[in-house]
């Protein structure tokens, strides 16, 4: 499955919230409305505002990337050990 980065907006009681996420290419259509899942919690009604021309062949593994960054920078070490 191919993915594109999309900028999206959702209305809440407190106002508008915007986010950017990699979504399946089939849903990356400006003006479309998608549901997003973050940590097993779904939020409905995200309007796609813009779509990047860049394409990824598989979804990014953000947890793996964050772990790698922490190991490289020392952020994974317990406090006081640096």
Wavefront OBJ file of the C-alpha trace (Angstrom):
o trace
v 0.000 0.000 0.000
v 1.280 3.492 -0.843
v 1.066 6.452 1.559
v 1.019 10.231 1.145
v 1.490 12.903 3.763
v -1.694 14.921 4.270
v -2.575 18.058 6.223
v -5.993 17.748 7.875
v -8.405 19.747 10.016
v -11.151 18.688 12.410
v -13.705 20.870 14.190
v -14.090 20.411 17.961
v -16.156 22.188 20.592
v -13.065 24.280 21.422
v -12.361 25.187 17.772
v -10.412 23.764 14.863
v -7.516 21.315 15.294
v -4.995 20.615 12.528
v -2.600 17.709 12.091
v -0.300 16.179 9.505
v -0.170 12.433 8.968
v 0.798 9.752 6.456
v -2.435 8.215 5.160
v -3.139 5.587 2.479
v -2.911 7.165 -0.974
v -6.474 6.138 -1.840
v -7.772 8.427 0.970
v -5.349 11.312 0.305
v -7.804 13.445 -1.674
v -8.166 17.174 -0.965
v -11.669 17.826 0.359
v -12.144 14.228 1.486
v -12.994 13.299 5.068
v -11.094 10.540 6.887
v -10.976 8.921 10.320
v -7.601 8.686 12.093
v -6.402 6.159 14.675
v -3.757 7.142 17.241
v -2.786 4.684 19.994
v -5.902 2.584 19.267
v -8.230 5.603 19.642
v -10.178 6.666 16.550
v -11.193 10.250 15.810
v -13.675 10.888 13.040
v -14.194 13.756 10.658
v -10.720 14.932 9.551
v -11.001 17.026 6.381
v -8.015 16.667 4.031
v -6.694 20.178 3.304
v -3.558 19.357 1.342
v -1.568 16.368 0.091
v 2.168 16.018 -0.498
v 3.499 14.764 -3.827
v 5.926 12.466 -1.956
v 4.911 8.789 -1.827
v 6.029 6.079 0.630
v 5.627 2.416 -0.232
v 4.973 1.452 3.406
v 3.745 3.273 6.488
v 6.466 4.820 8.676
v 7.103 3.096 12.018
v 7.288 6.162 14.275
v 7.956 4.183 17.454
v 11.017 2.584 15.848
v 12.242 5.972 14.588
v 11.835 7.575 18.024
v 13.697 4.701 19.732
v 16.529 5.031 17.204
v 16.736 8.783 17.764
v 16.861 8.361 21.535
v 19.644 5.776 21.280
v 21.692 7.993 18.950
v 21.339 11.131 21.073
v 21.572 9.539 24.514
v 17.991 10.501 25.363
v 17.317 6.832 26.172
v 19.749 6.878 29.101
v 18.392 7.205 32.641
v 18.631 10.745 34.013
v 21.922 11.570 35.661
v 23.915 8.976 33.692
v 25.063 11.284 30.865
l 1 2 3 4 5 6 7 8 9 10 11 12 13 14 15 16 17 18 19 20 21 22 23 24 25 26 27 28 29 30 31 32 33 34 35 36 37 38 39 40 41 42 43 44 45 46 47 48 49 50 51 52 53 54 55 56 57 58 59 60 61 62 63 64 65 66 67 68 69 70 71 72 73 74 75 76 77 78 79 80 81 82
